[in-house]
Amino acid sequence: MPEGDAVHRTAGRLRGALDGRVLTRSDFRVPRHATADLTGRAVVTTVSRGKHLLTRVEGDLTVHTHLRMDGSWLVTPAGRRTPPGDLVRLILANERWQAVGRRLGMVDLVRTDEEARLVGHLGPDLLGPDWDPEEAARRLRAAPGRPIGEALLDQRNVAGIGTIYRAETLFLRGIWPWRTVGEVEDLEGLVSLAQRIMAANAHHQAPAGTVTTGDRRPASRTWVYGRAGMPCRRCGTRISRGEMGAGPQERLILWCAGCQPR
């Protein structure tokens, strides 16, 4: 699933193509909003909120989308042929550009003053104007017995962290993913580190990949993520791979048993 920095970059692409321009095409390919038509309305802006996207349109309307696992927004010159219809969930276009939402996990159309109904539950956004490490730490502390690796992925605590930034942040702080929240001494320092790493990656283009080591060479970009079974860059211990959570909440986790002792 795309993480907060990828969604942040997507919002930037949508702003560049749609902001201030009048829509000449509005095609919702989801049953709930199949009859909705935003043609003739100007797009005000698009903002990211954690892993959510909010495209605000004249008339106090907001198009809410979420990429989930496989979704993406493709921005191309207006009139260019779109992908096969079963992949496309939404098209927003003006005279110059078209934005095609493919395999979107969520598509909603609500009044702008009702956005909180969709994203109001989220914790402080690592890349948002509401970022507040003290508030993020307070939310984490509300469940002291929960494994820190699970708590960091709960968007109600911190908005934007996914499996990559969880693994890299916990490695850099030397924290075993199953250590309980109550056993982590400096939660504010932990989430502040995650914010700094994500902010440093927020303006990278997708082909550059996530860089947490400071080395942009393809084989050297991360400490543990994507390196299962390989030697740790610090201590040489082979990187471990496992799963955290249960059922639909189960997610990949990687760590170094040497640098992140149990």
C-alpha positions in Angstrom: 0.0 0.0 0.0 1.4 3.4 -0.9 2.7 5.3 2.2 2.2 8.9 3.2 5.0 10.3 1.0 3.7 8.6 -2.1 0.2 9.9 -1.5 1.6 13.4 -0.8 3.4 13.3 -4.2 0.2 12.1 -5.9 -1.7 15.1 -4.4 1.0 17.4 -5.9 0.5 15.9 -9.4 -3.2 16.3 -9.1 -2.8 19.9 -8.0 -0.6 20.7 -11.0 -3.1 19.2 -13.4 -6.4 20.2 -11.9 -6.1 23.2 -9.6 -8.0 26.3 -10.8 -9.2 24.6 -14.0 -12.8 23.9 -14.9 -13.7 20.3 -15.4 -14.8 19.3 -18.9 -15.2 15.7 -17.9 -16.4 14.0 -14.8 -16.8 10.2 -14.9 -17.5 8.3 -11.7 -17.4 4.6 -12.4 -18.6 3.4 -9.0 -22.3 2.5 -8.4 -22.9 4.9 -5.5 -21.9 8.0 -7.6 -22.5 6.8 -11.1 -24.9 9.7 -11.8 -22.7 12.4 -10.3 -21.5 15.1 -12.7 -18.9 17.8 -11.7 -18.6 19.1 -15.3 -18.4 22.9 -15.3 -17.1 23.2 -11.8 -13.5 24.4 -11.1 -11.2 22.3 -8.9 -10.1 24.3 -5.9 -7.2 22.0 -4.8 -6.2 18.5 -3.8 -4.7 17.7 -0.4 -3.4 14.5 1.2 -4.4 13.4 4.6 -2.3 10.4 5.6 -3.1 7.9 2.9 -6.3 9.7 1.8 -6.7 12.2 -1.0 -9.3 15.0 -0.9 -10.0 16.9 -4.2 -12.1 20.0 -3.4 -14.4 21.3 -6.1 -16.4 24.5 -6.4 -19.8 24.2 -4.8 -18.6 22.9 -1.4 -17.9 19.4 -2.8 -15.0 17.0 -2.1 -14.0 13.9 -4.0 -12.4 11.5 -1.5 -10.2 8.7 -2.8 -7.9 6.1 -1.2 -5.4 4.0 -3.2 -5.5 1.0 -0.9 -3.2 -1.7 -2.2 -3.3 -1.3 -6.0 -4.7 2.1 -6.7 -3.1 4.9 -8.6 -3.7 8.2 -10.3 -2.4 8.7 -13.8 -2.1 12.2 -15.2 -1.9 12.6 -19.0 -2.7 15.2 -21.6 -6.5 15.5 -22.2 -7.9 13.2 -24.8 -5.3 10.5 -24.4 -6.8 7.0 -24.5 -7.6 5.7 -21.0 -6.8 2.2 -19.8 -9.4 -0.6 -20.0 -12.7 0.4 -18.3 -12.7 -2.3 -15.6 -9.5 -0.7 -14.1 -10.8 2.9 -14.1 -12.9 4.1 -11.2 -12.9 7.8 -11.8 -11.8 10.4 -14.5 -11.5 14.1 -13.8 -10.4 16.2 -16.8 -10.1 19.7 -18.1 -9.2 21.1 -21.5 -5.5 20.5 -20.9 -5.1 17.5 -18.5 -7.0 14.3 -17.5 -6.5 12.5 -14.2 -7.5 8.8 -14.3 -8.0 7.0 -11.1 -7.2 3.3 -11.5 -8.1 0.5 -9.1 -9.0 3.0 -6.4 -9.9 1.4 -3.1 -12.3 4.1 -2.1 -14.2 6.8 -4.1 -16.6 9.1 -2.3 -18.3 12.4 -3.0 -19.3 14.5 0.0 -19.8 18.1 1.0 -16.5 19.7 1.9 -17.7 20.6 5.4 -18.3 16.8 5.9 -14.8 15.7 5.2 -14.2 14.9 8.9 -16.7 12.0 8.5 -14.1 10.3 6.3 -10.8 11.4 7.7 -11.6 12.9 11.1 -10.5 9.7 12.9 -6.9 10.0 11.7 -4.1 10.8 13.9 -1.6 13.6 13.2 -0.3 13.5 9.6 3.4 13.1 9.3 3.4 15.4 6.3 0.5 17.6 7.2 0.0 21.0 8.8 -1.5 19.2 11.8 1.7 17.3 12.6 2.2 17.1 16.4 4.5 14.5 17.9 3.2 15.0 21.4 -0.4 14.2 20.2 0.9 11.2 18.2 2.7 9.9 21.3 -0.4 10.5 23.5 -2.5 8.4 21.1 0.0 5.6 21.1 0.2 5.6 24.9 -3.6 5.0 25.1 -2.8 1.3 24.5 0.4 0.6 26.4 0.2 -3.2 26.0 0.0 -3.1 22.3 3.1 -4.1 20.2 4.7 -0.9 18.9 4.9 -2.4 15.4 1.1 -2.7 15.3 0.5 0.6 16.9 2.5 2.5 14.4 0.5 1.2 11.5 -2.8 2.2 13.2 -3.7 5.4 11.3 -5.7 6.6 14.2 -2.4 7.1 16.0 -0.2 8.4 13.3 -1.4 9.1 9.7 0.8 8.0 6.9 3.1 5.3 8.2 3.2 2.0 6.3 5.3 -1.1 6.4 8.4 0.5 4.9 8.7 3.4 7.3 7.6 1.3 10.3 10.5 -1.2 9.6 13.1 1.5 8.9 12.2 3.6 11.9 12.1 0.8 14.4 15.5 -0.4 13.1 17.1 3.0 13.4 15.8 3.3 17.0 16.9 -0.3 17.9 13.4 -1.4 18.9 12.1 -5.0 18.5 8.7 -4.7 16.7 6.9 -6.7 19.3 8.1 -4.6 22.2 5.0 -3.1 23.9 4.2 0.6 23.6 4.6 1.0 27.3 8.2 -0.3 27.1 9.3 2.3 24.5 10.9 5.1 26.4 10.8 7.9 23.9 7.7 7.7 21.8 8.0 11.3 20.7 11.5 10.7 19.5 10.3 7.6 17.6 7.5 9.3 15.7 9.6 12.5 15.1 12.2 10.3 13.5 9.6 8.7 11.2 8.4 12.2 10.3 11.9 13.3 9.4 12.6 10.3 7.2 9.3 10.6 5.4 9.7 14.3 4.9 13.1 13.7 3.4 11.5 11.4 0.9 8.4 13.4 0.2 9.7 15.0 -3.0 11.5 12.1 -4.5 10.0 10.8 -7.7 8.8 7.2 -7.6 11.7 5.6 -9.6 14.1 6.9 -6.9 12.5 4.7 -4.3 12.4 5.2 -0.6 15.8 6.2 0.8 16.5 5.8 4.5 20.3 5.2 4.5 21.3 8.3 2.7 22.6 6.2 -0.2 20.5 6.5 -3.4 22.1 3.5 -5.2 19.3 0.9 -5.8 20.9 -1.8 -3.7 21.7 0.5 -0.8 18.6 2.6 -0.1 17.1 0.9 3.0 18.4 -0.7 6.2 16.0 -3.7 6.5 13.0 -3.3 4.2 13.3 -5.5 1.1 16.4 -7.1 2.5 15.0 -10.3 4.2 17.7 -13.0 4.5 20.5 -10.5 3.7 23.2 -9.4 6.2 22.5 -6.3 8.3 24.5 -3.3 7.1 25.5 -2.6 10.7 26.1 -5.9 12.4 26.0 -8.6 9.8 23.0 -10.6 11.3 20.6 -11.8 8.6 17.5 -9.7 8.3 14.4 -11.4 9.6 11.0 -11.4 7.9 7.6 -12.0 9.5 4.0 -10.9 9.8 2.3 -8.7 12.4 -1.4 -8.4 13.2 -4.2 -10.8 12.5 -6.5 -11.5 9.6 -6.9 -8.5 7.3 -4.7 -6.4 9.5 -1.7 -8.8 9.0 1.2 -6.9 7.5 4.9 -7.7 6.6 7.5 -6.8 9.1 11.3 -6.9 8.8 13.9 -6.4 11.5 17.5 -7.2 12.6 17.7 -9.5 15.6 21.1 -8.2 16.3 20.3 -4.5 16.3 16.8 -4.8 17.6 17.2 -7.3 20.4 14.1 -9.0 21.9 
